Amino acid sequence: MQTHSISPLRKLVQSHSEGLISKQDYREIRTMLLDKLERQGDISDIDIDNFYTFKRLAPEVESKRTYSNSDLFIIILGLAASAALAYVLYS
């Protein structure tokens, strides 16, 4: 009887499917594991634990989205056009 150990990639998939990690974290950790597999030809459970720890300790970067003046102008122009169209169609 053969015993099959669960590969680190399968453990990663299970962690994602059970909701333990987000989709973005799953993709980033999978990319790191595949890069290491390509470079060294082997990955282990220690590697996935290291990548989990790395992702957990990595600082979260918050992106602040701001609109430029041209973006705001286009948004206002679109709202005005839709209001004018609604007035014409429903009056």
Phi, psi and omega in degrees: 000127181267143176253125179255123175276152181280128182289155178301325179293322178293322177298322178296316178298318179297319179298320179290317182291333178273000177080017181282334177228155180283167180296321180294315177298320178302313181296318182293316180293320178299318179297317179296318179296316180293324176297316179293321178298319179293319182288314189254343179084001181202145173228153182229177178297328179297322179298314182293323176297319178296319180291323175300314180297317179300315181293323181291323183271346180293136180292140178283129179262117179266124177265131179256116182271123175237149179263139176281171180298321180292324176298314180296321178298317180294321178296313180296319178298319178295319178295319179295319179295319180291324177294319179295318179295319178296319179297316181293316184287324187256011178259000000 
